[in-house]
């Protein structure tokens, strides 16, 4: 991995409509810095994020509201798949010859 000021840390799913029961923490303490509402679950792969959401809320994916699949960065920012691919390329985290589908963006399988 090349040295850079930001890199992709892990897969994450942002469920914008899921409310936090206690929401009086400073911005960036519980949610990533750029997520103003909802819950973000992270894990090695996106299906793990989904599993954690279901296990913690008891809701099915179709009941959780708006979902964005993306990644968390080393700067505690949530980014979508296309933004994540740009960051991973700049950080030297991906092998261009082995990318799944660059038109969609980054997949966790592209990282590890």
C-alpha positions in Angstrom: 0.0 0.0 0.0 1.3 3.4 -0.9 1.5 6.1 1.8 -1.4 8.5 1.4 -3.4 10.7 3.8 -6.5 8.6 3.3 -7.3 5.0 2.6 -10.4 2.7 2.5 -10.7 1.0 5.9 -13.7 -1.3 5.6 -17.1 -2.0 3.9 -20.1 -0.1 5.3 -23.8 0.2 4.8 -25.6 3.5 5.7 -29.2 3.2 6.7 -30.3 6.8 6.6 -33.8 6.2 8.0 -32.9 4.1 11.1 -33.0 6.4 14.2 -30.4 6.2 17.0 -32.1 5.7 20.3 -29.7 8.1 21.9 -28.6 10.8 19.5 -26.8 13.4 21.7 -23.2 12.5 20.9 -21.0 15.0 19.1 -21.0 14.7 15.2 -18.5 12.0 14.2 -18.5 10.3 17.6 -21.0 7.6 16.7 -21.6 8.1 13.0 -19.0 9.0 10.4 -18.3 12.7 10.1 -20.4 13.2 7.0 -23.4 11.2 8.0 -26.0 13.5 9.6 -28.6 10.9 10.4 -29.3 7.2 10.6 -27.0 4.3 11.4 -23.8 3.1 9.7 -22.8 -0.6 10.1 -19.3 -1.7 9.0 -17.6 -5.0 8.5 -15.3 -7.0 6.3 -17.9 -7.5 3.6 -21.2 -5.7 2.9 -23.3 -8.8 3.7 -21.8 -8.7 7.2 -23.0 -5.1 7.6 -26.4 -6.2 6.6 -26.4 -9.1 9.1 -25.3 -6.7 11.9 -28.2 -4.3 11.0 -30.7 -7.1 11.1 -29.4 -8.6 14.3 -29.3 -5.3 16.1 -32.6 -3.7 14.9 -34.7 -6.8 14.2 -35.7 -5.2 10.8 -35.4 -6.9 7.4 -33.5 -5.0 4.8 -36.7 -3.9 3.1 -37.9 -2.4 6.4 -34.8 -0.4 7.2 -35.4 2.4 4.7 -32.9 4.1 2.5 -29.6 2.2 2.3 -26.3 3.1 0.7 -23.6 0.6 0.3 -20.1 2.1 0.6 -17.0 2.2 2.7 -15.5 3.9 5.7 -12.2 5.7 5.2 -9.3 6.2 7.6 -10.6 9.8 8.1 -13.9 8.5 9.5 -15.8 9.4 6.3 -18.5 7.4 4.6 -18.0 7.2 0.9 -20.0 5.5 -1.9 -18.5 2.8 -4.1 -17.2 5.2 -6.8 -15.6 7.5 -4.3 -14.1 4.5 -2.5 -12.5 3.3 -5.8 -10.8 6.7 -6.3 -9.4 6.7 -2.8 -8.3 3.1 -3.0 -6.6 3.7 -6.3 -4.8 6.8 -4.9 -3.7 4.8 -1.9 -2.4 1.9 -4.0 -4.9 -0.5 -2.3 -6.2 -2.2 -5.5 -4.8 -4.1 -8.4 -6.3 -2.5 -11.6 -6.2 -5.9 -13.4 -8.3 -7.6 -10.8 -11.1 -5.0 -10.2 -14.6 -6.5 -10.2 -16.6 -3.8 -12.0 -15.0 -0.3 -12.1 -18.1 1.2 -13.6 -20.0 0.4 -10.4 -17.1 1.2 -8.1 -15.2 -0.6 -5.4 -16.2 -4.0 -4.0 -14.7 -5.2 -0.7 -13.4 -8.2 -2.7 -11.2 -5.7 -4.6 -9.5 -4.8 -1.4 -8.9 -8.1 0.5 
